[in-house]
């Protein structure tokens, strides 16, 4: 650190969101992470081709959601009696038994939040190409940040495994086709979370705004 | 030695939603020009809100563990089981791996979360000497593991739909599950409302007090 230079204003680019340290670096190089030198928080993870991958993955997730929600996941039978489990009928039976709050929470974390995440990401990635959608896309990114940690497909998957093993000595447990779709959807959901980088969306909008300003400036001067 | 520069001292703040660096107006809060989220130097009332939610969670942990969460009726016999007795049943049935998973997810994680949050809060509230790197590690663990405690509730919702054969076999949820669901949600919200930058505020304040004392000491000796 050179003395006498402290008076010149530094161009701070970013502050760590976990320790408030001011930094001059703004973005990570493609495919790498930017870590806070003081608290080691991940400041920015620059996924390659973030918008394209996320657009494709979120559409895949939406397509997979249809069989996952409609096909049965597990089949359980004792003697001649059997019952099936879909993503929603557990919620419905809890609701019928009067556990309204519990069933709402399960519905939200296992169905609504993952579906909402896919929908928002698809909207963000496909919508960020048009200028008139700037405002709703910004709002969607904000919503996505709030919704992010409430999608719990991986926890639900572990719940299925525990239920499978726990009940296996009571009766006959069979895996149904819906479960395979569910596993695929869970993997896609995790990949989507990894590939999405909001910074790429902001950059895309910023570049477009700049281009439009430059075009307007050129129009005035001519 | 140069002191690390922090955003709040420069009248800057980072948007917690899109990580844009924003200049704070006199009131100390504004809207993020990029994503429209509210920006403030530190989360409003973070300490008080986190205290309130942590205490609520700790109180709710009692009914969650005392009341039964689930009743498995097999051939017209069966009794309600609490979270702990459910783990014990799994252990006695020889499924110690599953027993360990359920124990970690539904007993260890909520307790660890509440203890961890209480530790952080006490350290900040009373401005105790703290090691910021350790505190940050604790904060990250606390905010990362919370969602896994919903495992037991997902399992209940799966079993309720799956094992529904009248007198032969039936699984019903119990009132403890509602309390437990609330514990999970409340602790997740508590981890969200906690602002890790407060850890560094306390640390920096102590550091500056220490260096001033050192200077005084040097001056006194000289």
Interface residues (C-beta under 8 A of the other chain):
Chain A: X1 X10 X12 X13 X14 X15 X16 X17 X18 X19 X20 X21 X22 X38 X39 X40 X41 X43 X44 X73 X74 X76 X78 X79 X81 X83 X84 X85 X86 X89 X90 X91 X92 X93 X94 X97 X99 X101 X102 X103 X105 X106 X109 X110 X135 X138 X139 X141 X142 X145 X149 X150 X152 X155 X156 X158 X159 X160 X162 X163 X165 X166 X167 X169 X170 X171 X198 X199 X202
Chain B: X2 X4 X5 X6 X7 X8 X10 X12 X13 X14 X16 X17 X18 X19 X20 X21 X34 X35 X36 X37 X74 X90 X93 X95 X98 X101 X102 X105 X132 X133 X136 X139 X147 X148 X150 X151 X152 X153 X154 X155 X156 X157 X158 X159 X160 X161 X162 X163 X164 X165 X168 X169 X172 X173 X177 X178 X181 X182 X185 X188 X196 X197 X199 X200 X201
